[in-house]
Amino acid sequence: MELVHRVGLILTLTSLSIFTYYTFWVIILPLVDSDHFVHKYFLPQEYTILISVYVAVVLICFLSICIGYVMLESKKKKA
């Protein structure tokens, strides 16, 4: 298998794992009794919002930097 396919497979499996964990944490876990053993595998519920906001801010910053870089490069080509 080529390196590109392996990287793609790893990224897909990682994304799917994170999505499954987060979905279970946010949607299913509040319906489970708080004294159930499964709660020890998850962070407290307060972190669900904090992690979502942090990821959104990082994504917006990354996209802003990419757009700014493209705008600066296109301005250099015109000059």
Secondary structure in CASP SS format (residue, H / E / C, confidence):
PFRMAT SS
TARGET T0000
AUTHOR 0000-0000-0000
METHOD secondary structure of the structure
MODEL  1
M C 1.00
E C 1.00
L H 1.00
V H 1.00
H H 1.00
R H 1.00
V H 1.00
G H 1.00
L H 1.00
I H 1.00
L H 1.00
T H 1.00
L H 1.00
T H 1.00
S H 1.00
L H 1.00
S H 1.00
I H 1.00
F H 1.00
T H 1.00
Y H 1.00
Y H 1.00
T H 1.00
F H 1.00
W H 1.00
V H 1.00
I H 1.00
I H 1.00
L H 1.00
P H 1.00
L H 1.00
V C 1.00
D C 1.00
S C 1.00
D C 1.00
H C 1.00
F H 1.00
V H 1.00
H H 1.00
K H 1.00
Y H 1.00
F C 1.00
L C 1.00
P C 1.00
Q C 1.00
E H 1.00
Y H 1.00
T H 1.00
I H 1.00
L H 1.00
I H 1.00
S H 1.00
V H 1.00
Y H 1.00
V H 1.00
A H 1.00
V H 1.00
V H 1.00
L H 1.00
I H 1.00
C H 1.00
F H 1.00
L H 1.00
S H 1.00
I H 1.00
C H 1.00
I H 1.00
G H 1.00
Y H 1.00
V H 1.00
M H 1.00
L H 1.00
E H 1.00
S H 1.00
K H 1.00
K H 1.00
K H 1.00
K H 1.00
A C 1.00
END
